[in-house]
Amino acid sequence: MKQLHQGLDYTLYQIYVWGGLALVVTFIVVSALVFDVLDLSAPWPFFALFGPVILYVTGILLYWWWVFLFKGNRELEALRDVPREGLPEIKDLQSWNTLHQAMSIHGGDVDELIENNKKARRPMLVWYGGTNLLALWIFAPLLLGNLGILRTDGLPNNGLGIWLAGVFVWIVGMLGATPLLLRWGSKSAEHAYLAPLGLALTRTPGLTVDASGLLGDGQEAVPDGPAIVEGERHGRLVHIETVDKNSLTVVQAEVPPFTVQSAEGKLIPDEGAPEDAVKALKSLRKAKRWRGIAVNAGPEGIAVERQSKGTNMWLYDLWLAEYLANRTERPIPG
């Protein structure tokens, strides 16, 4: 599935942005050399200078309205037709955003992913609508005044004051509304992120005072334990613990015992690892995402430990555990 910043339409949009900007600047410069730019009370000089800018900005605003209201929804609905068997391909690991989407389809709940994405866009649409109204407030009086539709005869100073006050109030209002909209968008972010994967947050850590901080320069609040995420994917139980830069991801599976170490991002199995695991790991190239991890596998499951910074890096570990389980899982003789 293409992202909002991919596809022919986005390529044409980029051409419009950069090519249009060059044309607008060229047109204004040429017009400034031909017309008396100081006399903006006359319609023609005004439109020669500001008309291209208004049209250019309008084109950009309309493109993103189309993306948010139509393209994005159409691409989300297309996810329903994506085959849901197997595991996401290695190419989906290019970012945790694309990986999250792929893993929500393979082993998760694609319908919940679609609904959560639509809900997440609502605060953004409100914010974007507010910025559009601000642009309308700024340009509309200039445009209507030069067309003779809006008259400010006799009250030029008051009219300018109201216009400037409106711009100021709107900007302050948008600055104040932005944190509220962000809070609205992130209020159920954890659920929105985990639920499509078939997972749920079962323990939220609290804060406690680090006793060692009492002997130093001051007290330090630290988590009183890990955040725990659990669920079921592909018929296997999943257990994930995270605290600070440390995480443990366990996927239930019946596999032969083996271990894997990371050598600066290159996954290296131990000498006794089964051939299936060795072949599976050879197809994974060296990458930063695999730094700081260690894998321990056996009859009870595959555990991936990580010590590395990054947002939701455990998602890569979950993919790796499921990947190895698919390649090596088989009944162990009793």
N, C-alpha and C positions, 0 to 999 in steps of 0.2 A: 504494500500500500504506500502511495506517495504521501509525504508530509505536506503541511500547508506551505512550506517554503521550497517545494519541489514541483516539477512539471513544466509543461510548455507555457502555461499561463503565467507562472512566476518568472520564467525567463523573459517573456514579453513585458512583464511588469518592470523588471530590472532595466530593460532597454528603454521603457517609457520614462523611468525615474531619471536615469543618467542622460539619455539622449534628450529628453524633454527639458531637463535643467539647462543643458547647453543651449538649446533653442530659445528658451525663455530669456536667458541672460543676453544672448546675441540680439534678440528682438528688442529688449529694453535698451541696450546700449545704442543700437541703430536709431530707435525712436527718440532717445534722449538727444542725439546729435541733430535730429531733424526738427523736433518740436520744442517749444518753450516749456520745459518741464516745471518751471516755477508757477505757471498758471494752470493749476489743477482744477480750477473752477469750471473750465471748459471741458465738455465731455470727452472730446477726442484725445487730448493729451492724457487724461486720466485712464481711459481704456487702453491707450497705447502702452502705458506703464504698468498698470495693475491688472488689466484684463487677462493677459497670459498667465500671470501668477495665480489669479483666482481659478482659472480653468485647470491649471497644472495641479494645484492643491486639491481641487474637487475630484479630479481623476484618481488621485492617490486614495482619498477618503472613500470613494465609491468602490474601488477595487477591494479594500479590506472589508467593507460591508458585505460585498459578495462572498468573500472568503469565509467570514464568520457565520453568515446566515445560510449559505447554500453549499459552497465547496466543502467546508468542514463537515457538515451534516451528511452530505452525499458520500464522502469518503468513509465516514464512520459506519453508515449503513452498509457499505460494501464489505465491511468486516464479517457480516453475517454469512457471506458466501465463501469465506476463506476456509479451506480444509482444516479441520481441527485435530487430526490425528498426528501422532508422532511428537517430535520435539522441535522447537524453533531452530532454524538453521544458524550456522556460525556467523553469517553476515548480519544477523539481527543483533549481534553483540556490539555493534559499532557505537551504541550509546545505551545507557540504562533506560532511556525513554522508549527507544525502539524495542528493546528487550522486554520491557514491561508490557508493551502492547502485544508482542508476539506470545509471551507466556500467558497472557490473559486469554488468548485464543486457544493455545495448546495447553489444556489442563486446567483452565480457569473458567470464567463466566463472561463470554463476549457480550452478552446482553447487558450485564451490569457495567462493563467497561464503557459501552456506548452511552448508557444513561448518565454515568458519572462524568464523562467528558462533556456532555451537553450541560449538565448542572454547573460544571466548572467554568463554562464560558459565560454564564449569566452575569457574574460580577464584572467580567471583562467587557461585555457588551454595554453595561451601564456606564462604566468608566469611559469607554470609547465614544458612546453617545454624548456624554458630557463634554468631551474635548471637541466633538463636532459642533455642538451648540456654541461653544466658545468661539470657534472659528467663524461661525455664522454671525455671532454678535459683533465680531471685529470687522468683517468684510461687508455685511449687509447694509449698514448705514452709508458706507462709502459708495456702494454700488447704487442703492436706491436714490441717494442724494444726487448723484451725477446723472441719473436717468430722469430726475425731476419728480420722482414719485414721493420721496420723503423731503419735506420742506422744513428748514430750520431758520427761515428768515426772521430776523428780529431777536432770536435767542441763540446766537452762535456760541456764546460762552457757556450757557446752560446746557446746550446740546452736547458740546464737547465734554463738559464735566460729567454729565450722565453717562456718556459713552465710556469715558475713562474709569468712572466709578464702577460701571458694570463689568469692565474687563478685570479690575482689581478684585471685586467681590467674587467673580466667577473663578479666578485663579486661586484665591484663598479657599473658596469652597471646595474646589477640586483637590487641593492639597490636604484639606481636612477629611474629605470623603475617601481618599485613596487608602489610608490605613483601615478604614471601616470596610471597604470593599475587599481588601486583602484578607481581613479577618473573616468576612463572609465566605470568601473563596476557600480559605484554609480551615474553616470550622470543623468540617468532617473530612479533612484531607487524608488522615491516616486510614479511615474506613474506606474512603474512595480509592486509595492506592492499593490496599490489601485485598478488599473484597473481590475484585475481578480476578485475582490470582487464586481464589479459593482459600484465603488465609484470613486470620483475625488476630487483633492484639488482645492477648489474654492476661498480660501483666504490664502495668505502667509503673516504672520506678518512681519512688519518691526521692527526697533529698535528705542527706544526713551530714553532720559535721565531721570532717576529716580530723581524727584525733591528732595526727602528726602535725597538723597545721597549728595546733595550740603551742607547739614547741618552737615554731618558726615566727614569721612576721605577722601571722594572723590566722583566722579561721577560714576554712574553705569548704563550701558545700559540694558534696559529691553524691552521685546516685547511690541509693541503698541496695542496689541489685540490678540485674539486667532487665531490659524490656524483652518480653517474650511474645513471639508470634507463632501461632500454630494453625494447622489445618490439614486438608487432605487434597492431594493432587495425583492424578493417574492411579487412583486406588492405593496410594502410599501415604502414610502419615508423615507430616513435616513438622519439625520443631526448630525454631530459630531464636537465638539469644544474642542481644547486642548491648554493649556498654562501652561508651567512649569509642575508641578505634578498634575494639576487639569484638569479634562476632563468632558464633558457632552455629553452623547450619547442618541439621541432621535430617536425612531422608531414609525412611524405613525401606530396607531392601535386603534380600538374602543373596549375598555375593561372597566370593572367595576373599580371604584376608589379603590385603595389600596396602601399601602406603605410597603417598606421592608427596614430593617436596618441590618447592619453587626455587629455582636458581635465577634470581633477578627477572622473574616473569616467565621462565621456561619450566614447564611441568615435567618432572623426572620421576618415573615410577621406580620402586625398589626392585632389586634383582629377582625377587620371587613373585613379582606381580604376574597375573594371568595374561596370556597373549592378547586376549580381547581388550584388556585395559591398556596394554602397551600400544596396540594399534590405534585405539581411540585417542590416546594422548598425543601420538605422533601427528595427528591431523590438526592439533591446536598449536598455532604458532606462538612464539614468544610475544608477550604483551604485558603492558603495565598493569592491566586488570588482574593478572595472576600473581602479582608480587605480594609477598607476605602471607601466603596461604600454605596450609598443610592438610593433606587428606589421609584419613584413616578409615579403611573399609573392612567389613567383616560380615558374618552371618546376621547381625542385628541391624545393619544399615551402613550408610556412607556419611561420615562426618567431615565437614570442611571447616577448619579453623582459620581465622584471618586476623592479622594485625596490620591494618593499613587504614589511612584516612580516606574519607570519601563519603558521599551521600548514597545510602542504600546499596553499598557494594555487596551486601549479602545476596542481592538478586543474581549476581554473576555466580556466586557460590551455589545457589539453589539450582541454577541451570547446569553447572558442572556436575553436581551430585546426581541430578536426574539423567544427564548425559551418560555418566559412568554406569548408573544403574541399568539403563536401557541396553548398554553394551555388554555388561558382565553378569546381570542377574540371572541366577539359575538355582534350582534346589541344591542344597549342600547335603551330601550323603551323611546320614546320621551314624 
